Amino acid sequence: MSRLRACTAAALLVLCGTASAHSLGDDFVEAWTTRDGLPHSTINGIGQTSDGYLWLATWEGIARYDGHEFRLYRRTDIAGLGDDSVRALHVGPRGDLWAGSARGGIVRWHAGHWDSRPPVGGLVTDLLEERGGRLWVATGRSGVVHIERDGTRGSVRAAQGLPSDTVNALARDARGTIWVATSQGLATLTTRSAQKYSGAGLPAGPVFSLFAMPDGRLLVGTEHGAYVGDARSFQPLHPALTTQTATRVWRDADGIVWVGTNNAGLARVDGDRVEWLDARHGLPNNRILAVQRDSEGSLWVGTNGGLVRLRPAPIHTFTRQDGLADDFVRSTLAARDGSLWIGSGQGLDRVDPVSGNISHVGFGTHLADVSVLSLAQDRNGDILAGTFHDGLLRIHDGTVVDSVSMAQGLPSNEVRAVLAARDGRLWIGTKQGVVVRDATRLLAYGAKEGLPAEFVQALYEDANGAIWVGTSSGIAIIRDGRVVAPDLTATDAQYVYSFLSSADGRAVWAATDRGLLRVPLAGGAAMRIDRSNGLPFEKIFAAIVDRAGRLWLTGNDGIARLRMADVEAAAAGTGRRVDAHLFGRADGMASAQANGGSMPAAALDSSDRLWVATAIGVARVDPSAAARTATRLPPVAIERFEVDGREFDPSAVGELPPGDHRIVVRFVAPTLLNAQRVRYRYRLDGMSRAWVDLADSREVQLTHLDPHAFRLRLQASVPGQPGMVETDVDFRIQPYWWQRPAVWLAGFVLAIILLAAAYAGRIRQLRRTERRLRALVDDRTEALQVQTRIAERLARTDTLTRLANRRALDLALDDQLVDIAQGQPICLVLVDVDGFKPINDLHGHAAGDLALRAVADVIRAHAREQDVASRWGGDEFALLLVGCTLEHAIAVAERIRVAVAALDPATFAPGLSISASIGVACSGTGSRQLSLRSLVPRADEALYRAKRDGRNRVRAALEPDLVV
């Protein structure tokens, strides 16, 4: 879809006469072609039904437009249409849509369905339904056919008085007279005959179009222009039109007449003033075939090359066609004399406050070629222009009278912000810092002086005289030469594009890449307003408040209008979500991308109109016109109700078979003006009471629904505009037989019975299992106990000698404490094998192991059942004798010594002998406590004496090992 402004000087050919308040130049022009979804470029007829849909007659069928897309109905979709080529389209007094095809097919759209009437002969050129139900059918070769409400029909042809059987148009005037436009002139009609118009004023020849006006007069389009009159006489609508073939005539309620021509475009006639719109300035083609005003105030025009819409728009975009030096506008400035200054990549333009003419400043000089980034006005009225390559220029009467650049001390010639402070000093923001200039010097501030970044794109002076600097990484406040950078970390904002004072003067609003920030003058945390509060976008280039308290924001997505009081309340935490109205291309912007990064990116002129720098021209917003754009939404229409791929009539869905269905519902509120702004939500009664926000989506998918009765409620609204429209559709999903309540009750009873039986059986099974498990546990426990005893025995046994190990002996000593306490004597015998090392060294460890086993066998043979024989470690053994006196212990030790000495080592250590040295220590009798720390060392001391005395002998401890 192309959008063009019809307001350029070349676009309008304005003929003499007085002008009304509104002109064609105030209208916004949009065009649709086959590239935008039209089935054919020729639009033969246009009509709008009460549900808001726009209908088009084309040579490839009937197209329905809902503000988003075209839906095509062909002869395969409509029984009785007969042919895809449709010439005639008519909306009757009861709201029904009638269409006629090239093969005489007549169809009607009624209550969301198509029906048909029996065809007539040849091409249907026009249709007219009367309030009583009679339908008049104009044809291309069979005159006029009338079809009564009961289906009976008749015809009027040349034989009955028609000037020709080729009929082009029909009309019914305020008196009820039926008028017929034929290839041979104008006539009036009854059901039985016709009478050719014989009054004065009409030229001879064909009549192409008719329009009945409320005052009883008739507009007539002929080969020689448009005429207006009644049964007595006609006169030319305007002399300037008599050289044009008027293919279509239409009159608005305010008296404006639109005349479509065969090859000259569209004429707007307001009294004695005529304005033209043609293919050079917005029309796809100069041949006009249809004109229709819709319920939202737009004028739709059907041409031989596509569809066109004209409508008053709140935004007027000026581009190079209007005289701008360049379309890419970077800054706008409203000067104190009422003029507007526009900076672009190709220089500087000025809009005269009286004439509105645009002039290129400095034409023919170097100024005409500079790339202007920023603008300001000093207190003397001179214009200050910051440029991309030439620093700052001071302009007086269109001439550069002063400049500041790197040659004079600027850190960069790229000047993106300029501020003439109240004290007369000049602040210059560059991409490498900010500079302040007074009468004598330049003073620069950069990162070293405290700027969060040196790329400066905004400057502002607050009520206290402090200078606010917007950079690519935050805000700096310069007060009395000191730089303070507020902490914006919590807001996630970096790029700061412009500033605005708060309503109470206690804070400054900053437009940033993360929304609006409210920064208190007295210090403290900044408060952020973003999408979560209702802003339509977060990267904000300019923020301006008009006289009515409306806040205007610009960004890459267009221009937003809010109430400043709502924004302040949201920042204070006392308000709800702010309502924002977003303006874009549909409202007259040639490009919805507003520019930023230099200042001022927007300005308010003396008439409180907003001027915005954009990627294609400068957009002028008339706040009063913008406030009038609210229109009532049509009801939400359900366009498709689909269940498992099968389409149902939304008005009679009824009951759906059992199963897990996939339900897809497509719908729209068919507004032709606000289609892109509509927001939808739905609620499925019977499943949830909560509304689900759909944003701009026009489809709902429902799955996994239980058998139940449901009501799908669909609502639509336009943010920032009052009112919400709703529609609903009822349906029920039937249950399977096993989902019915009676089946559930029977199943519940059966389940209780089965559960009781299962419970009893389960109890019996659990008891049997319990007995089995108990037996299994007993068996496992006994086995574990056996294994534990084996493990304990192995843990206390020396693997080589099969005697107790030292750990077992220690435990045995501990066990004998009770016996010692009761007066039982305990003796410890320590045995050391003499000559063991030579056996190991000469015959190896295997021989040593045999020697140790032999000694162990001797000690084991001399131990009683209550005694504990153990391997003490290495080649040492211990024998704990319980209930044994010292004398008996020495005797046992002597027998062991003799038996060891009698061992024959010839089998494992030939040529070597083996003997044992033994030490004995006893606890004695009558002791009250035995100290094991004393018993073992005493026996060891005795062993040491046996070795010292020559080995192969027994020695007893010198004194009792008792501790009282």
N, C-alpha and C positions, 0 to 999 in steps of 0.2 A: 504494500500500500504506500503510495506516495502522498506527501503532505506539502502543500505549497501555499504561500500567502498570496492573496489576490489584490494586494494593496500597493504594488509598485506603480510608478507613474506610467510606465509603458503598458502595464497590464490593463489599465482602465482607460477607456475612451469615453470621457464625460462630455456630454453635449450640453448646450446652453440651458440655463434655467436655474432656479433656486434649489438648494440642497437641503435635504432633511437631516435630522440628527444622526441617522444611521445611513451608511453607504456600503456599496459592495466592497469597498476597500477595508471595511471593518470585519469582513467575514473571513473565516479560515477555510481553506479549500483542501479537501482530501480526495484522493482518487484510488479506485480499485480496478484492476485489470485481471486478465486470465492468470497472470503470475501470482495474484493474491487469492485465487480460488474460484473466480467467476467461471462458470462453465462455457461462456461465450462472451465476446467483447461487445456485442450489440445488446443493449438493454431496451426492450420494446415497451415495457410497462413496469410501473412501480406501485405497490400498495402496502399499507400497514394495517394489520389486524389489531383488535383490542388487546390481545395478549402481549403486544410489543414487538412481534416479529415483523421484519421487513421482507416483502415478497417481490421477486423480480421475474418478469417474463423474458425469456431468451430463446434463441433458435436451438438451444440444446436442452430445453426443459425449463422447469420452474425452480428457481433457487430461493431458499429461505435463509435469511441472515439474522443471527442472534446477537450481533455485536462482537463475536469472536470468529465465527467461521460460517461458510456457506454450506447448506445441505441441499443437495440436488434431488428433485423428483422428476423422473422420466416416465414415458408411457408404460414401461415395465413395472413401475411402482404405482401407477394410478390407472385403474381400469376405466376405460371410456375416454382417456385423453386422445388416443388415436395416433398422435404424432408428437415427437419431441419439440418441434418448432411451435413456439407459443408467442402469439402476437398480442393478445388481449388479456388484460388483468383488471379486475374491478372488485372493490370492497363495497358490499351492499349496506343498506341502512340497518340491518340486523347483525352486522359484523361478519357475515360470511364472505369468504374469498371466492370469486368466480374467475375461471381462466378458460380461454378458448384457443384451440390449436389450428394449425394450417390445414388439417383435414376435417375441420368442422366439429371436433370433439369439444364438449362442454363439461367441465368438472367443477366441483364445489368442495371447499375445505370448511367443514362444519363440525364444531365440538371435538376437534382433534382428529378427524377422520375425513377421508376423501369419499365423495359419491359422484355420480355423473347423471347427465341428461342425454337423451338420444341426440346423435350428432345432426348438424345441419350441413348444407351443401357448401363446400369450399372453405376458404380461409376465414376464420373469425377475426375481425379487426377491432371490435369493441363490444363491451357488455354493459348493460345498465339494468339494475334491479330497482323496482319501485317498492314502496312500503307495503303495498298490498300483496306483494309476492310475485307480480308479473316480471318476467325477465325479457329484456329486449336484446337481440343478438344482431350486431352489424356484421355483414359478410363482404367479401371482396368481389363476389359475382352474383349473389342471390338476393340482393337487397337486404331488407330487415326482417328478421323472424321474431315473433313474440311467443313466449311460452307461458301459459297461464299456470297458476298454482296447482291446478288439478292435472296438469300434464298436457292439456290440449294446446295446440299451437296453430298459428297462422302466419302469414307473411305479407309484406307490402313490397312491391317491386315497381319497376318503371311503369308497368301497365296500370298500377294503382296510383300513379302520380309522382313517384320518386324521380328526381332529375336524372338519376343513374342508378344502376344496380350495384355499382361499386361504391360502398359506404365506408367512410374513414372514421367517423366518430359519432357519438350520441351524447345528449345532455338533456336534463330535465330542469326547467327553470323554476323560479319560486311560485309561479302560477300553475305549475303542473303540466306545462306544455312540453312535449318531447320534440327536440330539435335533432336534425340529422345532417351531418356533413358528408357530402358526396363528391365524386370527381367532377360533377357538373353544377355544383352550387349547393345552397342551403335550403332546407325544407323543414316543415313541421309535419308531425306524424300522429295518426290515430291507428287503432288496430285494423282498420279497413282501408285507409287511404293515406296519401301524403299530398302536401301542397307546397310547391316550390315558393321560396321567399321572393316576393316581388317588390319589396320596399326599396327605399333609396339607400345609397351609401356603399354597398358592397360591390367590389369589382367582380366581373364575370370570371368564371373559371373554377377550379377545384377549391374546396374547403377541406383543410386537413385536421383541424382540432377545434374543440368547443370547451367553454367553461361557463357554467351558470353561476352568476354572482347573486349574493343574498338580496340585493335590491331589485331583482327581477331582470336586470340587464344580462346580456350575453357577450362573452368574449369569443371572437372568431379568428382563427388563424388561416390566412389565405396565402396565395402565391405572391401577393403584394402587401405583405405585412399583417399586423394584427388590427382588428376593428372591435369597437364596442358599441352596443346599441340594443334595440328591442324590436318588437314586431313592426314598428313603424319605420325606423331608420337606423342606420349605422354610420359611424364616422371613424376615421383612423385613430388608433390609440395614441400614436405619435408620428409626426411626419417623417422622422428619421428612420422609421421601420418599413416604409412603403416599398423600399427596394429589396427587402429580404423576404424569403419564403418562411412564414411562421408555421413551423411543424408542430409546435406545442404551445399552449397558453395556460397560464395559471395565475390566480389572484390570491394573495395572502389576506388574512383577516384585517390587517392594518392598511389595506388598500394598495400595497405594492404589487405590481403586475410583473410576472416573469414570462418572457417570450423566448422560446427555443426556436432556432432557425435551422435551415437546411445545411448551411455551410459557413455561417458567420459566428457561431457560438451562442451564448446565452446573453440576453438583454434584461436588465433590471430597470423598470420604468416606475419612477416615483414622481408623480405629477408631470411636469414638463422636463424632467431630467432623466436622461438615459445613460446607463453605465453598461459596459460590455466586459464579458469574460470569455476568452477564447483559448485555443489550444496553445498559444504562445505562453500563457501564464496560468496553467493549471488544468485545463480541460484535456482529457485524453484524445478528444476528437471534436470537431466543430459542428457535427450534425447532432441535433438534440431531438430525442425521441420520446422522453418522458420527464415529467416534473411532478414532485410530490413533497409536501411538507409533513414531517412526522410529528408525533405527540410531544417530543422533547425540543421542538423548535428548529430542527435542522431541515434544510432544503436538500432533497435528493434529486439528482439529475441523471437521466439515462442517456448515454451517447452511443455513437457507433463504435466507440473505442473503449468503453468501460463505464463504470459507475462513479459518480462524483457526489460529494456532500459539501454543502456550504452552511456555515453556522457562525453566529457571533461567538467569538472566543475571548476569554479574559486576557490572553497574551498576544501581543503583536510583536513579531520578530522582524528586525531590520537587518538586512544583509547587504552584500555588494550590489545586488539589484536595486537597492534603495539609495545607493550612493556611498556606502561604507568603503573605506580603503581596503579592508580585509575582513573576511568572515570570522577569523579566529580572534575574538575579543578577549583581552586580558583584564581590563579595568574600566570602570565607569565613575564619573564624578559629576555631581549636581552642583554647579557653581552658584554663587549668591545672586547673580543677575538672572537666574532662571534657565540659563543654557545648560546643556548636557555635554560633557566631554567624554569621548570614547577612545581608549587606547588599544591598539592592536599591533599585530606583527608588521604592518605596513604603514605605521604612522599614527597620526592623531586626527580625530574627527570632532566636529562641533555641531550640535543640533540647536538650531535657532529657537528660542522660546516662543516667538510670535508666529513665525511662518511654519515651523517644524522642518525646515529645509536642513539637509545635512551638507556640510562643507568640509573639505579636506584642508586642514590647517597647514600652512607653510607649503602649499602646492608650488612646485618648481624649485624648492630649496632643499637643503640637506634634511630639514625637519620632516619633509614628506616621506622620507625613506627609513627613518629610525624605527626600531622595534620598541614600542612603549609597553612597559610592564606596570607602572604604578602612577597614580595621580594624586595631587593635593592642591589646595589653594591657600596662599599666604594671606596675611591680614591686609596687604595692599591690593588684593584682587588678582595678582599674577597666578598663572597656572604653573605648577611644578610637575614635571614629567620625569619619572624614573625610567631609564631605558635599559636595554639588554647589553649594549656595547658602549654607549656614549655617556654613561654616568647620569647626573641629574641636570635637567635643563629648566631654566626659568623662562616662561613665555609671556610676553606682554603684547597685546594687540596682534597676535598671530606671529610674532617674531621672537626668536631666541635672544634674550638680552643678557643672560648670564649662564654659566655652567659650572659644575663641580665634578671633577673626574679624578682618576688616579694621579694625573699630573698635579692636582692641587692637594693631594693627600688622601683621597679615598682608598680604602683597602681593595676595592673592586669596582669596576664600572657597571656591574650588574646590580641595579637598584630596584628592589622589589617592594619597598615600603617607604613612604615619605610622610612626615608629620610636621606641620607648622605649629609649634607650641604657643601657648598663650603669652609666654614671656618674650616672644620674638625669636627664640632660637629655632633652628631648623634641625630636625632629626632625620637621618638618612639610613635606611636599612639595606645592607648589601648581603651578598652571599658569603662575605668574610667578616662580618661584624656590623655593628651600628656606630654611626658617627654623629656627633652633635656639632653644629656650626653656629658660632655667634659672629659678632662683628669683627673679631680679631683672629680667631683660630679655629682649627678643627680638633676635636677630641674623640679618640676612638675607644670603643669598648669591644673586647673580644673574649676568648676563653680565659685568658690570663686575668682579666678583670672580673670574671665570675659568670659570664654568659654560659648557659648549659650547652649551647651550640652556636656557631658563628653564622649559620645560614638563617638570615632574618627575613621574615615575610609579613610581619604585622607590627604596627606601632599604634599606641593609644595613650592619651593623657587622661588620668583620672581627675576627680574633683579636687584632689589635694595637690595636683601638679606633678605627681609621680608619673614616670614614663614606663609603660608596659611594653615589653618586647616579646613578640611571638617568634619562636625559632623552630627548627626541625627536631628539637629534643626538649621542648618545654618552654617555660615562661621565665623571664627575668624582669624584675622591677627595679628601676633606677630612680633613687630618691637622694637628692643632695650629693650626687656623685658616687654613692654607694650602691652596689649591685646585690640584690637578694633574689634567689631562685626558689620559689615555692616548691615543696616536694609533691610531685604528681604521681609518684610510684603506684599508689593505691588505685589511681584512675586508669592506669595503663595508657594514658595519652602521651603522645610525643609531638606530632606536628600541630602547631597552633597557627590558625589562618587569620583570625580577626578577633576583635574585642567589642563588648557592649556593656554599658552600665546597667546594673540591676535596677529594678523599679524603686527600691527604697534608698538607693545610692550607697548602700553599705558593702556592696560587693561588685565584682566585675565578672561578667560572663565571657568565657573564651570558647570560640568555635574551634574544634580540634578534630583529629582523626578518630576519636573515640566518643564523639557526641559533644554535648555542651557541658562545660565545667563552670560551676559557680565558686569563685575564689573570693573569700572575705577580705576586705581592705585591712581589717584589724589583725589578720593572720588567722591561722587555723586550717583545718583540713578542707580540701576542695570537694564539692559535691558534684557527682556526675549524673546527667540525664541522657539516657541512650534508648535503644530500641525497646528495652524492657519497660520503659515509661511511656512508650507510644511513638517515639520518633520513627519516621519512615526510613531514615538512613542515618548513619553515624559519622561519616566523613563530611563535615560541614565547613564550607568555605566562607560564607558570609552570614551574619545574623543581624537583622534590622527590625526595629519596631516602628510601625506607622502611627499616625495620629489616633487611630481607633483602638490602639492597644493590641494590634495583631503582630505576631512575631513571624517574620519571613526568614526562612533558611534556604540556602542554596547548596547543591551538591551534585555529584555525578549522576544522580537519579532524577534530577529535576528541581523544582521549587516547592517547598512545603510551607503551608500556612497554619499557624497555631495561635492560641490566645496566650499572651505573655503571662497573664495572671495564672493560667493553668500550669505553666512551666515553673513559675515561682512557687506555687503551692506544692508541686511535686518535689521540688528541691527542699522545701521545708518539711516534707513528710505529711502534709495535711490534705493533699489532693489525691484524686484518683489518676488513672492513666490519662494522659493528654490526648485530645483528639487532633489529628493532623489531616489536612487535605493536601494531597500531592498533585502538583500540576506537572505536565510533561508535554510530549509531542501532540497528544490528543487535544491539548488546550491552546495550541498555537506556537509552541516552541519548535523551531526548525530542528533543533537538537536538544534532547533532555539533559545533555552534559553541560552543567554550569562549570565555569573555569574558576580556579583558585590558585593559591601560591603567590599571589601579588595582591596589592590593595589599592583602592577598594574594589572588591569583586562584584559589589552591588551598591546601588545608591537610590535614595528617595528624592524625587524632584519636588518643586514647589507645589505641585498639584497632588502630592502624596502618591504618585505613581512610582512603582518599583522598576528599576532598570538593572538587568542582570547580564553580566558577561558570560557568553556561552561559546561552545566550539563552533557554532554556526550563527554568527551575528550577535546582536544585543537584543535581549528579550525585554519588552515593556509590559508590565503587569498593571492592569487597572484594578485596584482593590475592590471598587464597587462592582465592577463586572464579575470579578472572581467570586464575590459573595452571592451573585445571582445564579451561579452555575448549578446549584442544588435542584434536582428534579426528582419527582416521585418515581420510585422503582416500580416496574410492572411486577405482577405476581410471579413467583417461581414456577417455571414450567418443567415438568418431568418429560424429558425428550425420549428417554429409553428406560424400560424396566426389563432387565434380562435375567433369566434364571437358567443357569447351566447352559448358556449360549442360546437359549430360546427367548424370543421377545414376547412380552405380554403387554396388553393394554393397561396403562397405569391406572385408569379409572375403573377397571374391573379385574384386578388381579385375583381376588377371591382366595380360594384355598389352593395351596400347593401340595403336591403329593409328599409322602414321607421321605425322609432322607436328609443327608448333609449337603445342602444346596450351596452353590456359589451365586449370590445375587449381586448384580451390578446395576446401579441406578445412576443415570446421567441426567443432569438437570441444568437449568440456567435461569437467571432473571434477565430476560432479553431486553436490557437497556442498550440502546445504540450509542448513547453518549458517555455513560460511565462504566462500560463493560469491564475495563481493565482495573477499575477501583473496587468492584463489588467483592465483598468477603462473605463466605458461606460457613454455615455450621449445621450440624444435624443431631437429632436425638432419636433413639430407637426405643419408644415406649413398649414395655413388655420385657425389656432386658435391662435397661438402665434409665435413670432419671437425669443423667449428666449430659450436658451438651458437649459435642466434639467439634473443635475448631478445625475448619478445612482450609483456612486462608483463601486463596483464589481458586482452589481445586473445585471442579464441577462434577465430581464422581465420588460415589460411595460404594465400597465393596463390603458385603456382609457374608460371613461364612460361620460354620459351626453353630448354627442356631438350633435350639431345642424346639420340639413341637410346642407351639404357642400361638396366640394372637398378637400381632405386632402392629404398631403404627409408626411409620417412618416420617418424622417431621423435619422439614428442610426450611431453613431461614436464610435470608440474604439481606445485607445492609451495605451502605457506603460509609466508611469511616469519616467522621466529621459532619455527616448529614443526618438529620432526624429521621426516624421511621425505620421499620423493619418489615419485610414482607415474608410470608410463610405459605407453604403448601404441605400437604401430607398425603400419604398413601397407606391404605390398610391392606394387610394380607395375613393369612394364617397358614402355618405349616402343620399338616396333618400328622398324627403320630402313627407309627407302625402298630400292628395289633398288640404287640407285646408292650407298647408304651401307653396303652389305654388304662384308665384308673381301675376298671373292674379286673383287668388282667393283673394289674399291680397288687390289688387286694388279695386275689386268689394266690398269687405268687407269694405274697407276704405270709399268708396262713400256711401254705405248703412249706415255705422256708422255715417257719417256726417249728413245724412238725419234724421236718428233716433235721433241723438244728438240734432239737431235743434228742432225736434218735442218735444223731452223730455225737452228741455230748455224752450220752450214756455209753455208746461204744468206745468213745475216746477214753472215758474214765476206766473202762475195763482194760483197754490196751495200755493205759498208763500204769495201771497196777501191775500188769504182767511185765511190763518193761522195767518197773521199779524193782521187782523181785530179781529179774535177770541182771539188772545193773548192780544190785547189791551183791549178788554172787560174783559177778565179774570184778567188782571193787575188792571183795574179800580176797579173791585169787590174786588180783594184781597187787594188793597190799602185802600179802604174804610173800609174793615173789620179790617185791621191792625190799621187804625186810631182809630176805635171804641175801639179795644182792648188796644191801647196805652192810650186812654183817661181813660178807666177803670183802667188800671194799674197805671196811674198817680194819679187818684183819690184814689185808694187803698193805694198808696204810701204816700198820704197826709192825710189819715183818720185813726183815732184810732179805732182799731177793736172792742174794748169793748163798747165804748160810742157812736160810729158813729160820733163823732166830729172831726174836723180837728186835726191833731197831731202837735207836736211842730215844725216839719220841715215845715209844711204848714203855721204855724203862722210866722215863720222866713221869709218865702218867702213873706207872706202878708205884713209884716213890711217893707221889701225891696221895695215892690210895692208902698207903701204909701209915699216913699221919695219924689216923684214928687209932690204929693198933699201937703205935708208939705212945700216943696219949694215954692209952689204957695199960701201959707197962710192958707191952710185947716188945722183945728185942728184935732189931733189924740189923743185918750185916750186909755190907756191900763188898764184893770181891771183884777186883779189877785185874784182868789177865792181859799181858802183853807178850806177843810171840817173839821170841829171840831168833835172830838170824833170818828174819823174813825178807829183808831187803836184798841179801845176796841171792835168794831164790828168785825174786822178781827180776833182778839185774841179769843173772846168769841164765835163767831158764824161761823167762818171760812171764807175762801176767797170767797166762793160763795155768802155769805151775803154781804161781802165787795163789790163784783162786782155789786150786786143789788143796794147798796147805791150809788155807783159812777154813775150808769146809771140814777138813780132818780135825782141826782144833775145835771147831764148833760142835762136831759130833761128840768129842770128848766132854765138853762142858755140858751139853745137853744130857749126856748119860749120867752125869753126877748131880743133876738138878732134880729136886723133888717136885711134886705136882703143884705145891703152893709157891715154889720159887719162880723167879723170872730170869731166864738166861737171855742175854742180848748181845748184839754186836755194838760195841761202844763207838767204833769208828776206826777205819783203816785196819791195822793188825791188832787192835785192842778189843777185848770182850769184857762184859760185866755180868756178874751173877748176883742177884738180889735174893738173900736168904731170909725168909720170914720165920719168926719164932726160933731164932738160932742164936746160941751164945757165941762169944768170941772163940772159945776153945773149939767148939764144933765147926765153926766157920774155917778156922785155921786147918783143921783136919781135912775138911772138904777141899780146901785149896791145895793142900799137900797131895791129895789123891789125884787131883787134876794135873798138878805139875808132873807127877810121876807118869801119868798116862800119856801126857803130851811127849815127854822125853822118850817114851817107848815107841812112839810112832816111827814107822820106817818110810822115809821120804824117797826111797830108791825108785818108786814108780813115777814120781813127778820131778824129783830133784836129786838125781844120783850123785853120790859123793858128798852130800851135805847132810847135816843133822838139824834137828828142830827141838826147841825147848821153850819153856814159858817162865816169865817172871811175874809174881803175883803179889798184890797188895790187898790187905784186909782191914776194914774199919767197921766197928759196930756201934750201935746206939746205946748199948748197955741196958740196965734195968732201972726202974724207979724214976726215970726222967719224965718231966711233965710236957715237954715239947721238943721235937727234933728239928734242928736246923739243917735242911738239905744242903745249904751253901757250905756247911761244915763237914757233913758226912762224905761228900764226894771228894773234896780236896784232901781229907785225911787219908782216904783210901789211895788217892793218887800219890800222896807223899810216901805212903808205905811202899807203893809200887816202885817209886823212884829209888828208894833205899835198896830194894831187892835187886834192881839193875846195877846200882852202884856197888853193891856187895859182891858182884860177880855173876849176876843173872842166874837163871834156872834155880830160883829159890822163892820162898814165901816169907813175907814180912808183914807184921801187924802194926797198926797205928799205935803210937807210943802212949796215947791217953784217950779216954772216952770222948766221943764227939757229941757232947751234950751242951745244951744251952738252957739255963734255968730262967 
